Amino acid sequence: MTAVALCVVLTPLAQAGVCEIGKKVQPISHWQQVDDAALQKRWCRVSSLAGLHRMDVDKYQDKGWHSVARASQQALDACTGELRQLKGLLEARSLAPPQCPE
């Protein structure tokens, strides 16, 4: 296995359970303090990441890479949890989740 392939396989495992791999997780209190535009931008970012993780779960399961698929599922679960929290913050501001660009 090449170093690049090994890195691709191990990177999701290294940060399993984190929605945005390579980024420090911001507590919900951080997002309570940002303006509406930043909150909506985060919603779109997390929505996009959730879609990518969902595709990764399927892709890695199809390849039989179960540990990587499991890590991708944990990242997807983290995104789903963050989306739930962000939705609550948006609703508290009387905002609907934004329509995000594809």
C-alpha positions in Angstrom: 0.0 0.0 0.0 1.4 3.4 -0.9 1.9 6.1 1.6 -0.9 8.2 0.0 -3.4 5.3 0.1 -2.4 4.6 3.7 -3.0 8.2 4.7 -6.4 8.2 3.0 -7.4 5.1 4.9 -6.0 6.2 8.3 -7.1 9.9 8.3 -10.8 9.1 8.9 -9.8 6.7 11.6 -7.6 9.3 13.3 -10.5 11.6 13.9 -13.5 9.3 14.1 -16.5 11.0 15.6 -15.6 14.4 14.3 -17.8 15.9 11.6 -15.1 18.2 10.1 -11.9 16.2 10.0 -8.8 18.3 10.7 -10.7 21.1 12.5 -11.1 21.7 16.2 -14.7 21.0 17.3 -16.4 24.2 18.3 -18.7 23.9 21.3 -22.4 24.9 20.8 -21.8 27.9 22.9 -19.5 29.3 20.2 -22.3 29.0 17.6 -24.7 30.7 20.0 -22.6 33.8 19.9 -22.1 34.2 16.1 -24.2 36.3 13.8 -27.0 34.8 11.7 -24.9 34.6 8.5 -22.1 32.7 10.2 -24.6 30.3 11.7 -26.3 29.7 8.3 -22.8 29.2 6.7 -22.0 26.6 9.3 -25.3 24.8 8.6 -24.4 24.6 4.9 -20.9 23.4 5.7 -22.0 20.6 8.0 -24.8 19.6 5.6 -22.3 19.3 2.8 -19.9 17.2 5.0 -22.7 14.9 6.1 -23.4 14.2 2.5 -19.8 13.4 1.8 -19.5 11.1 4.9 -22.7 9.3 3.8 -21.2 8.6 0.4 -18.0 7.4 2.1 -19.9 5.0 4.3 -21.4 3.3 1.3 -18.2 3.4 -0.7 -16.1 1.8 2.0 -18.7 -0.8 2.9 -18.8 -1.8 -0.8 -15.0 -2.2 -0.8 -15.1 -4.3 2.4 -13.2 -1.7 4.3 -15.4 -2.0 7.4 -13.2 -0.1 9.9 -13.0 2.9 7.6 -16.7 2.7 6.9 -17.3 2.6 10.6 -15.1 5.8 11.1 -17.1 7.5 8.3 -20.3 6.5 10.0 -19.1 8.0 13.2 -18.2 11.2 11.4 -21.7 11.2 9.8 -23.2 10.7 13.2 -21.2 13.7 14.5 -22.5 15.8 11.6 -26.1 14.7 12.3 -25.7 15.7 15.9 -24.3 19.1 15.1 -27.0 19.7 12.6 -29.6 19.0 15.3 -27.9 21.5 17.6 -27.6 24.1 14.8 -31.3 23.7 13.9 -32.2 24.4 17.5 -30.1 27.6 17.4 -31.7 28.6 14.1 -35.2 28.0 15.4 -34.4 30.0 18.6 -33.6 32.9 16.2 -36.8 32.3 14.3 -34.8 31.2 11.2 -35.3 28.2 9.0 -32.3 26.2 7.9 -31.0 27.9 4.8 -31.1 26.5 1.3 -27.5 25.6 0.6 -25.8 25.7 -2.8 -25.1 22.2 -4.2 
